[in-house]
C-alpha cells in the first residue's frame, strides 16, 4: 500500500508539473518544438502537424516532402480535438505516455534482471535503487520534461522500447514482440535490439520453467520470434499501405529518409555535418559505413555479455543516442533511465565527475552556439558541430565507462580477492 501511495504521489506530481508548464506557458511548447536538440526531421511535431493537415484534407501527407513519420500516427492524432482551440487533449496524451513509460521502467526494475540474471548475480546486488526511484529519475529528468513539452513522436518509440524490454524481462513473449514491432515500425533502429531482448526473454522463460517442463531450444526460439517480429512489422506496414490509399510511397519517405539521410537538418548527432561536407561520389559508401558501424555493436555485445542481456540493451540505447542518423535528447533521457537500473556499478566507474561536467557543459553551450550561428550570425556551423562533438564524446565515454564497470563487476565474481583493489588493464 505504501508503494502504491508513493507511485500515486510520483505520477500526480510528474503530471502536474507537465500540465502546469503546458498551461501557464502556452508558447513554450512551440518554442521547444523548433529546437534541433529535441526535434528532428523524423520526429518533429511541426512536421507531424503538416502531415496531419494534408491527411485530413484527403491529400497524401508525403506529397510535400516534409512529413517523414509513420502513417499510423496520423489517425491517432486526427482523433484528438483541434490543437489550437483545445490543446489539453494533446498535452494530456504526451503526459500519459511519459507516465506509462515510467511505469514500465518500474516494472523492469522490480524484475531484478539488472543485478541477477539466469547466469550471473552481481556481488553488489544489494546496491540498488527502488523502483520508485527509477521512475523518479526518468520523470523528473530535465531532458524528459523538455521532450514532453516539445511533443516529438520519439516518445512513442521510447515507450514501446521500454515495454518490449520489460515484457522480455518478464518472459511475456507475445507482448514483447508486439511492442518491439511497433518500436521498429516507428523508428527503424529498435530492430537492432532484437538479439539481446530475445536472449533476455529466453533466459527468463528458462528460469521460470520447472525441471519437469521442457522449454524450446535456442534455435527454435529464435526462428519463432524472428518470424513473429517479421510478421508484426509486416502487418503494420500493410495497414499503413491500406491507410495511405494502397500506396507504398510512405516507405521511401519514412525509412528511406533514415537510411539515406537526404534531410541534413542540424541535430545533436554526428551525421549531418559529415554528409554536408561529403562529396556525392563517396556518399553511398560512407552511408554504408555509418550504418554498419552502428549495427556492428549488436553481435559483439550480445556475445560478450551473454550473461547480462539487459545491460546489452542499455548499452545499445546509449550507442543509438550517439550514432543513429537523427538523435535527440529524448534518446539520451531513455538511456539514462535504463542506466539508473545499474546503481551497483557506479562506484566502479572511473570518470563520473568528468563525464557529468562534459554533458552539462554541452547542454548549456549547445543552445548558445546554435543561436550564435543561426540567429546572431556571429558564428558558423563549426560552432554548433564542435559542441555536439563534446556532447557525443561525453555520452560515448559514459557508455565505455559503464561497460568497464560491468566487466569489472563480472571479473570480481571470478576473483573475489580483488574486490576493492586497483586493477590495471594491459
Secondary structure, 3 states (H helix, E strand, C coil): CHHHHHHHHHHHHHHHHHHHHHHHCCCHHHHHHCCCCCCCCCCCHHHHHHHHHHHHCCCCCCCCCCCCCCCHHHHHHHCCCCCCCCCHHHHHHHHHHHHHHHHHHHHHHHHCCCCECCCCECCCCCCCCCHHHHHHHHHCCHHHHHHHHHCCCHHHHHHHHHHHHHHHHHCCHHHHHHHHHHHHHHHCHHHHHHHHHHHHHHHHHHHHCCCCCCCCCHHHHHHHHHHHHHHHHHHHHHHHHHHCCCCCHHHHHHHHHHHHCCCCCCCCCCHHHHHHCCCHHHHHHHHHHHHHHHHHHHHHHHHHCCCCHHHHHHHHHHHHHHHCCCCCHHHHHHHHHHHHHHHHHHHHCCCHHHHHHHHHHHHHHHHHHHHHHHHHCCCCHHHHHHHHHHHHHHHHHHHHHHHHHHHHHHHHHHCHHHCCCCCCCC
